[in-house]
Amino acid sequence: MKTKILSLIMLLVLSASFAMAQSTEQAKMSFGVLGGLNFQNLNGKAANGDKLTNDMILGYHAGVNVQIPIVPEFYFQPGLLLSTKGAKNTSTFLGTTYTDTYKLTYLEVPLNFVYKGALGNGFVMVGFGPYLGYGIGGKVLSKGGSISDDRKIKFKSVVETSDDPSVPYFKAFDAGANIFAGYEMASGIFVQLNTQFGMLKINPEVKSLTNDKSSVKNTGFGLSLGYRF
């Protein structure tokens, strides 16, 4: 019985290797450069459990990826992106409107699986997969009446009681899911619509808060223009 199972496994491995070898001959590995706009928000709950009521902000992304054939019409597409995210929060107190704009900059590694089917003179693309992100900078711009304040974001997983309460804190690590669809022309120029769903809380644990119900996650969509060669 064990011999039959081992033989079946070997047959499957050899079949997969043969299929990948054929696909590699038909579709070679390619590289892409891309950039575009992000429409981002920070969604979730405040410390008291109330739903966050933030507005989207406009950001950008730029980077590279490599497209590796797996089987005919299917590819593995890892990449590296510089991406800006965040949100805007507006409130009114004693007749004065206050606005806080959060801007966070991430290095992201998308790990997508892509289907490319021939359509016209090019290819329709549909992709999905996880992404990993790491915060490398950011700031909060606060405006209210004649007052304007610009504070740098500090990345920490735990905010101690001795830490400066005036500093905006976020966790550096982020992860979530990508979904995108687009079209690639025969010339290599492509355009795609992207959607991201953050799955990790990026707000740190605050030791000075009891019964903290905060849960802040990155979400958004974007439009990319790129070239594959």
C-alpha positions as MATLAB code, in Angstrom:
seq = 'MKTKILSLIMLLVLSASFAMAQSTEQAKMSFGVLGGLNFQNLNGKAANGDKLTNDMILGYHAGVNVQIPIVPEFYFQPGLLLSTKGAKNTSTFLGTTYTDTYKLTYLEVPLNFVYKGALGNGFVMVGFGPYLGYGIGGKVLSKGGSISDDRKIKFKSVVETSDDPSVPYFKAFDAGANIFAGYEMASGIFVQLNTQFGMLKINPEVKSLTNDKSSVKNTGFGLSLGYRF';
ca = [
       0.000    0.000    0.000;
       2.803    2.401    0.945;
       4.586    1.585   -2.333;
       1.462    2.453   -4.329;
       1.064    5.767   -2.473;
       4.733    6.658   -3.035;
       4.420    5.762   -6.720;
       1.324    7.973   -7.035;
       3.120   10.887   -5.332;
       6.128   10.499   -7.640;
       3.808   10.435  -10.666;
       2.072   13.627   -9.541;
       5.413   15.363   -8.901;
       6.767   14.349  -12.318;
       3.514   15.443  -14.023;
       3.648   18.849  -12.272;
       7.314   19.269  -13.213;
       6.537   18.428  -16.837;
       3.627   20.881  -16.904;
       5.754   23.671  -15.417;
       8.559   22.944  -17.890;
       6.117   23.176  -20.803;
       4.602   26.407  -19.489;
       8.054   27.909  -18.989;
       8.860   27.245  -22.646;
       5.598   28.816  -23.801;
       5.552   31.780  -21.423;
       8.825   33.201  -20.189;
       9.424   35.063  -16.958;
       8.886   38.817  -17.311;
       9.462   41.964  -15.270;
       7.163   44.923  -14.709;
       7.327   48.483  -13.424;
       4.167   50.201  -12.232;
       2.823   53.194  -10.391;
      -0.455   54.884   -9.658;
      -2.916   56.350   -7.184;
      -4.245   55.013   -3.868;
      -7.608   55.907   -2.348;
      -7.053   54.858    1.266;
      -8.866   54.802    4.579;
      -8.384   53.616    8.144;
     -11.415   51.585    9.196;
     -12.349   49.887   12.443;
     -13.255   50.905   15.995;
     -12.197   53.637   18.415;
     -11.083   52.936   21.991;
     -14.688   53.099   23.244;
     -15.881   50.649   20.591;
     -17.553   53.226   18.332;
     -17.100   52.782   14.593;
     -14.448   55.033   13.057;
     -15.859   57.693   10.737;
     -12.787   58.628    8.722;
     -12.648   59.906    5.153;
     -10.427   58.634    2.353;
      -7.215   60.359    1.357;
      -5.317   60.284   -1.929;
      -1.937   58.540   -1.933;
       0.353   56.823   -4.419;
       2.241   53.608   -5.063;
       5.252   52.753   -7.214;
       7.395   49.679   -7.625;
       8.385   46.570   -9.561;
       7.310   42.957   -9.888;
       8.321   39.743  -11.598;
       5.884   37.385  -13.331;
       6.802   33.691  -13.116;
       4.852   31.114  -15.167;
       3.407   28.189  -13.190;
       1.051   26.452  -15.628;
      -0.431   27.793  -18.897;
      -2.203   31.132  -18.271;
      -1.356   31.152  -14.541;
       1.538   33.047  -12.933;
       3.118   33.798   -9.589;
       3.793   37.546   -9.265;
       5.859   38.766   -6.291;
       6.811   42.425   -6.126;
       8.094   45.346   -4.104;
       6.128   48.592   -3.713;
       6.452   51.927   -1.963;
       2.909   52.847   -0.927;
       1.297   55.693    1.022;
      -1.871   55.116    3.064;
      -3.892   56.829    5.782;
      -7.150   58.688    6.398;
      -8.690   62.024    7.324;
     -10.790   62.676   10.414;
     -12.930   65.812   10.800;
     -14.685   66.943   13.983;
     -16.287   70.132   15.330;
     -15.805   71.536   18.830;
     -17.291   74.853   20.056;
     -17.948   75.964   16.506;
     -14.402   75.249   15.280;
     -13.686   72.489   12.749;
     -10.645   70.312   13.415;
      -9.064   68.035   10.821;
      -6.451   65.347   11.419;
      -4.840   63.834    8.311;
      -2.907   60.608    8.849;
      -0.282   59.695    6.257;
       1.688   56.452    6.539;
       4.390   55.216    4.155;
       4.948   51.472    3.712;
       7.312   49.141    1.922;
       5.061   46.359    0.650;
       5.689   42.889   -0.728;
       2.652   41.632   -2.696;
       2.620   37.873   -3.395;
      -0.045   37.498   -6.056;
      -1.293   34.675   -8.242;
      -2.428   35.897  -11.666;
      -4.604   34.513  -14.436;
      -3.885   35.943  -17.920;
      -6.215   35.027  -20.764;
      -5.891   36.177  -24.356;
      -8.401   38.860  -25.346;
      -8.071   40.829  -28.543;
      -4.421   41.755  -29.098;
      -3.600   41.515  -25.399;
      -4.489   39.762  -22.164;
      -7.146   40.181  -19.511;
      -5.685   39.824  -16.012;
      -7.235   38.746  -12.722;
      -5.058   38.422   -9.625;
      -5.244   37.805   -5.901;
      -2.934   37.052   -3.010;
      -1.541   38.289    0.299;
       0.656   41.292    0.930;
       3.145   42.093    3.684;
       3.876   45.687    4.638;
       6.305   47.504    6.911;
       5.912   51.138    7.959;
       8.947   53.304    7.264;
       7.539   56.772    7.946;
       4.516   58.937    8.404;
       3.001   62.040    9.946;
      -0.226   63.509   11.256;
      -1.189   66.996   10.080;
      -3.680   68.670   12.430;
      -5.561   71.864   11.574;
      -8.154   73.790   13.549;
      -8.928   77.487   13.279;
      -5.606   79.332   13.122;
      -3.678   76.381   14.617;
      -1.658   73.968   12.466;
       0.493   71.153   13.825;
       2.656   68.552   12.077;
       3.670   65.476   14.121;
       5.816   62.526   13.036;
       4.392   59.042   13.494;
       6.360   56.624   15.654;
       6.091   52.885   15.073;
       5.697   50.800   18.235;
       3.797   47.618   19.082;
       3.290   48.606   22.729;
       2.941   52.155   24.077;
       4.158   52.334   27.671;
       2.730   54.729   30.268;
       6.054   56.597   30.205;
       5.858   57.286   26.429;
       4.993   60.768   25.153;
       1.167   60.892   24.790;
       1.350   63.659   22.167;
       3.115   61.354   19.665;
       0.900   59.379   17.226;
       1.801   55.691   17.440;
       1.177   52.834   15.001;
       2.453   49.279   14.594;
       5.010   48.949   11.816;
       3.913   45.554   10.491;
       0.832   45.188    8.301;
      -0.578   42.331    6.226;
      -3.694   41.708    4.215;
      -5.162   40.618    0.889;
      -4.906   41.973   -2.663;
      -7.449   41.595   -5.461;
      -6.973   43.186   -8.875;
      -8.162   43.055  -12.466;
      -6.812   44.690  -15.580;
      -5.700   44.479  -19.168;
      -2.229   44.104  -20.702;
      -1.640   45.199  -24.296;
       0.605   43.394  -26.753;
       3.105   46.247  -26.359;
       3.519   45.428  -22.643;
       1.611   48.444  -21.322;
      -0.987   47.456  -18.737;
      -3.610   49.075  -16.537;
      -5.253   47.516  -13.484;
      -7.726   48.298  -10.720;
      -6.525   47.216   -7.268;
      -8.317   46.551   -3.976;
      -6.665   45.942   -0.588;
      -8.100   44.654    2.667;
      -5.886   44.995    5.739;
      -6.262   42.025    8.079;
      -4.050   43.085   10.975;
      -4.665   45.817   13.539;
      -2.098   48.564   13.071;
      -2.956   50.385   16.314;
      -0.575   49.474   19.161;
      -1.432   48.234   22.618;
      -1.666   51.252   24.956;
      -0.810   50.354   28.538;
      -2.532   53.455   29.956;
      -5.920   52.433   28.489;
      -8.215   49.923   30.170;
     -10.861   48.027   28.207;
      -9.404   49.367   24.975;
     -11.571   48.289   22.012;
      -9.476   49.977   19.325;
      -9.127   48.169   16.009;
      -7.609   50.114   13.106;
      -6.963   48.513    9.709;
      -5.821   49.751    6.301;
      -8.332   49.469    3.459;
      -8.544   51.026    0.035;
      -8.392   50.720   -3.728;
      -6.210   52.136   -6.449;
      -5.433   52.419  -10.149;
      -2.094   51.322  -11.618;
      -0.391   51.960  -14.942;
       2.667   49.918  -15.858;
       4.913   48.341  -18.453;
       5.985   44.697  -18.719;
       9.149   43.623  -20.511;
];
